[in-house]
Amino acid sequence: MNLIEKAYKKKTIYSGRAVGFAADEILLPDGKKAVREYLVHPGAVAVLPFIDKTHTVLVKQYRYPVREITFELPAGKLNKGENLVSCVRRELAEETGYLAGRVKKILSFWPTPAFSDEIIHIFTAERLASVPRNPDEDEFIETQIVTLQQALKMIKTGRIRDSKTVIALLAWASRLK
């Protein structure tokens, strides 16, 4: 059975600094027409930085859409043409004040493929060295060093609810078993 939907008319609704919105007219597998509305995103990276074998760094920040302070892994959007490892190193230094000596990819995932083309690439970072922190001018963040066990407990108790952070920590923990 053919499951592929094909766009016959692409329409940009909004193109902003961080994301865009599209409403494409498509042909369904049965030949009928429909509209698919979705968020357009440049992609992002997230990094699980290891201070040592048992400690990592989380960032704490207020997230306006959910109106809460969140605990997350350092992360950020890809700049046009930027490679993934460069983005990991840039975001880690900007948000935490650590430079990664070694970076390794864990996985990539779509947070919400039903209505967004966003893809997040998750990495680990080791052999960290301190550098000056330099967050974006509209970022107000604090860092918090926690053990990996504390971070996993924060997921269980609902203190960490950010999807990229949950996925990265659980993926890492599953490798230890």
C-alpha positions in Angstrom: 0.0 0.0 0.0 1.3 3.4 -0.9 1.4 5.8 2.1 3.3 8.7 0.5 1.6 12.1 0.4 2.9 14.5 -2.3 2.8 18.3 -2.2 1.4 20.0 -5.2 1.3 23.5 -3.8 3.6 24.8 -1.1 2.6 27.9 0.9 4.6 29.7 3.6 2.3 31.3 6.2 5.0 32.8 8.3 8.8 33.0 8.3 10.3 34.2 11.6 13.7 34.4 13.2 13.4 31.0 14.9 10.7 29.1 13.1 8.2 29.3 10.2 4.8 27.9 9.5 3.6 26.3 6.2 0.3 25.1 4.8 1.0 22.8 1.9 -1.7 21.4 -0.4 -1.1 17.7 -0.9 -2.4 14.7 -2.7 -3.2 11.8 -0.4 -2.3 8.2 -1.4 -5.9 7.7 -2.7 -5.7 10.8 -4.9 -7.8 13.1 -2.7 -6.6 16.5 -1.7 -5.8 17.8 1.7 -3.8 20.5 3.5 -0.9 19.9 5.9 -0.1 22.7 8.3 3.3 22.4 10.0 6.0 24.2 11.8 9.3 24.7 9.8 12.4 24.4 11.9 16.1 24.5 11.0 17.0 21.6 13.3 18.8 21.6 16.6 21.4 19.9 18.7 21.3 18.9 22.4 24.4 17.9 24.4 24.8 15.6 27.5 28.0 17.1 28.9 30.0 14.9 31.3 31.9 16.8 34.0 33.2 13.4 35.0 31.8 9.8 34.8 28.8 10.6 37.1 28.1 14.3 36.8 26.5 16.3 34.0 25.4 19.9 33.5 21.8 21.0 33.2 20.6 24.5 32.2 17.7 26.1 34.1 15.6 28.6 32.3 12.1 30.1 32.0 10.2 28.8 29.0 7.5 31.2 28.0 5.2 28.8 26.0 4.8 26.5 29.1 5.1 29.3 31.6 7.5 27.4 33.8 11.2 27.2 34.7 12.6 24.1 33.1 15.7 21.9 33.6 17.2 20.9 30.2 20.3 19.8 28.5 22.3 22.6 26.8 20.8 22.9 23.3 20.3 25.2 20.4 19.2 25.7 16.8 21.5 25.1 13.9 22.6 28.1 11.9 22.2 27.9 8.2 25.1 25.8 6.8 26.5 25.0 10.3 27.6 21.4 10.9 26.3 19.5 13.9 29.5 19.2 15.9 30.2 22.9 15.5 26.7 23.7 16.8 27.2 21.4 19.8 30.5 23.1 20.7 29.0 26.6 20.3 25.9 25.9 22.3 27.7 24.1 25.1 30.2 27.0 25.5 27.6 29.7 25.2 25.2 28.2 27.7 27.4 26.4 30.2 30.9 27.9 29.9 32.4 24.5 29.0 34.3 23.6 25.8 34.1 20.0 24.7 37.3 18.1 24.1 35.4 15.1 22.7 31.9 15.0 21.1 30.0 11.9 20.1 26.6 11.5 18.6 24.0 9.4 20.4 20.9 9.7 18.2 18.5 11.9 16.3 14.8 12.2 16.7 11.7 14.1 15.5 10.0 15.7 18.6 6.6 16.1 16.9 6.5 14.7 13.4 2.7 15.2 13.1 3.1 19.0 12.9 6.8 19.9 12.7 9.8 19.0 10.5 12.1 19.7 13.5 14.9 17.2 14.1 17.1 17.2 17.2 20.5 15.5 17.2 21.7 14.5 20.6 25.4 14.3 21.5 27.6 13.6 24.5 30.6 15.8 25.4 33.6 14.8 27.4 37.0 16.3 28.4 35.4 19.6 29.3 37.4 22.8 29.8 36.1 26.0 31.3 35.6 29.0 29.0 33.7 32.2 29.4 29.9 31.7 29.2 28.3 33.8 26.5 24.5 33.2 26.3 22.4 34.9 23.6 21.2 38.3 24.7 17.7 37.1 25.2 18.7 34.0 27.2 18.6 34.1 31.0 19.9 30.7 32.1 21.6 29.2 35.1 23.7 26.0 35.1 23.3 23.2 37.6 25.7 20.3 38.0 23.9 17.1 39.0 24.7 13.4 39.1 23.2 11.3 36.3 21.3 9.5 39.0 19.8 12.8 40.2 18.9 13.7 36.7 17.1 10.4 36.2 15.3 10.9 39.5 14.3 14.4 38.2 12.6 12.7 35.2 10.8 10.3 37.5 9.5 13.1 39.8 8.4 15.3 36.9 11.1 18.0 37.5 12.5 17.3 34.0 9.8 17.2 31.4 11.7 18.5 28.4 11.6 15.8 25.7 15.2 16.1 24.4 16.5 15.9 27.9 14.3 13.0 28.9 15.2 11.1 25.7 19.0 11.8 26.0 19.2 10.8 29.7 17.1 7.6 29.2 19.0 6.7 26.1 22.3 7.1 28.0 21.0 5.2 31.0 19.9 2.3 28.8 23.4 1.9 27.5 24.7 1.3 31.0 22.5 -1.8 31.5 
